[in-house]
Amino acid sequence: MTLPYIDHLLSQLARGNTALEQSFGRHIHWGYWPEPAAAQPERSEDYARAAERLSLELLDLADIAPGMRVLDAGCGFGGTLACLQERVERLDLTGLNIDPRQLQRAAHLARPRDGRLPRFVAGDACTLPFADASFDRVLAVECIFHFPSRAAFLAEARRVLRPGGALVISDFVPARSWVPMTRMARWPSLERLNLFGACDVTCSAAGYRNLAAEAGLNVTTLRDITRHTLPTYAFLGRMLARGTRRGAGQRMAQGGLRLLDLVGRTGLLRYSLLRFDPA
Ligand SMILES: C[S@@+](CC[C@H](N)C(=O)[O-])C[C@H]1O[C@@H](n2cnc3c(N)ncnc32)[C@H](O)[C@@H]1O
């Protein structure tokens, strides 16, 4: 799978881009601002705080207790696991990613707690290399839209959850009326040009309830947090304007951000936190 934004991020981090290191060196996801009007889109440290806050909102929903076994599927640089490990003791943490380059950085950044380090495993979230009933919580932060199949991932997450376990994710959930438009974004020609690579944002709330039922799960929480994430677009827009992309590539990326901002504001595409519990 080709994800141009990940390749760009890794090459900029290798070149010592300090603004990117601060904003996306730990988390590769949108920010969460409790007071969106107070966001400071020109400041990387404000973005870093907001990205950390997004992980915290998701972790609140996951309700993780000391001693639990937690899998973060599509773990990026391991930021959500680090955030969790700093707050809860005696955890057994595993991060999984399809891209070994990200895992290398995650392992480099990881710090021990209670004599343990998170373990990082290369693999596809749709064929989890773990035994049945091996985790109390499975997380997937802002990545399910890249996975080859939501249905396969939900089935795998259900398989590896222990009794009483839960799956918690974040995703862009379209309003039912917007689903046909989101299917257009899947045209191969658009996906090739798109900075974010192949993204499937076609699963509505009703779609999630159906997929969950097929996997033996129930959607127990679906929280729309779009309003709190919107300053992300102003931040990314400024970064793009300062970055190396020029000409048509930059105009296209800026246009994409404006569209995401608009469909977020109008409720057509909702940044959501979802919790699934076994049926
Ligand atoms: C937007 S990033 C989010 C990373 C991380 N969850 C975070 O919040 O910082 C999307 C991630 O999904 C990962 N990914 C894409 N397809 C995957 C797959 N099939 N299995 C596991 N990880 C995958 C990418 O490598 C990338 O790390």
The ligand as an SDF file (V2000), in Angstrom:
LIG
                    3D

 27 29  0  0  0  0  0  0  0  0999 V2000
   -3.3350    8.2360    9.8690 C   0  0  0  0  0  0  0  0  0  0  0  0
   -2.1370    7.0280   10.3160 S   0  0  0  0  0  0  0  0  0  0  0  0
   -2.5750    6.7770   12.0390 C   0  0  0  0  0  0  0  0  0  0  0  0
   -1.4390    6.2090   12.8380 C   0  0  0  0  0  0  0  0  0  0  0  0
   -1.7170    6.0500   14.3210 C   0  0  0  0  0  0  0  0  0  0  0  0
   -2.9000    5.2650   14.5790 N   0  0  0  0  0  0  0  0  0  0  0  0
   -1.8430    7.3960   14.9770 C   0  0  0  0  0  0  0  0  0  0  0  0
   -2.9740    7.7560   15.3250 O   0  0  0  0  0  0  0  0  0  0  0  0
   -0.8300    8.0610   15.1670 O   0  0  0  0  0  0  0  0  0  0  0  0
   -2.7380    5.5240    9.5420 C   0  0  0  0  0  0  0  0  0  0  0  0
   -1.9060    4.2970    9.8620 C   0  0  0  0  0  0  0  0  0  0  0  0
   -2.5160    3.1080    9.3580 O   0  0  0  0  0  0  0  0  0  0  0  0
   -1.4600    2.2100    8.9980 C   0  0  0  0  0  0  0  0  0  0  0  0
   -2.0100    1.1450    8.1540 N   0  0  0  0  0  0  0  0  0  0  0  0
   -2.5270    1.2800    6.9060 C   0  0  0  0  0  0  0  0  0  0  0  0
   -2.9780    0.0920    6.4570 N   0  0  0  0  0  0  0  0  0  0  0  0
   -2.7610   -0.8210    7.4210 C   0  0  0  0  0  0  0  0  0  0  0  0
   -3.0330   -2.2170    7.5620 C   0  0  0  0  0  0  0  0  0  0  0  0
   -3.6550   -2.9140    6.5970 N   0  0  0  0  0  0  0  0  0  0  0  0
   -2.6810   -2.8190    8.7260 N   0  0  0  0  0  0  0  0  0  0  0  0
   -2.0680   -2.1460    9.7120 C   0  0  0  0  0  0  0  0  0  0  0  0
   -1.7850   -0.8150    9.6370 N   0  0  0  0  0  0  0  0  0  0  0  0
   -2.1320   -0.1530    8.5200 C   0  0  0  0  0  0  0  0  0  0  0  0
   -0.4830    3.1340    8.3040 C   0  0  0  0  0  0  0  0  0  0  0  0
    0.7780    2.5500    8.1300 O   0  0  0  0  0  0  0  0  0  0  0  0
   -0.4940    4.3220    9.2910 C   0  0  0  0  0  0  0  0  0  0  0  0
    0.3970    4.1120   10.3470 O   0  0  0  0  0  0  0  0  0  0  0  0
  1  2  1  0
  2  3  1  0
  2 10  1  0
  3  4  1  0
  4  5  1  0
  5  6  1  0
  5  7  1  0
  7  8  2  0
  7  9  1  0
 10 11  1  0
 11 12  1  0
 11 26  1  0
 12 13  1  0
 13 14  1  0
 13 24  1  0
 14 15  1  0
 14 23  1  0
 15 16  2  0
 16 17  1  0
 17 18  1  0
 17 23  2  0
 18 19  1  0
 18 20  2  0
 20 21  1  0
 21 22  2  0
 22 23  1  0
 24 25  1  0
 24 26  1  0
 26 27  1  0
M  CHG  2   2   1   9  -1
M  END
$$$$
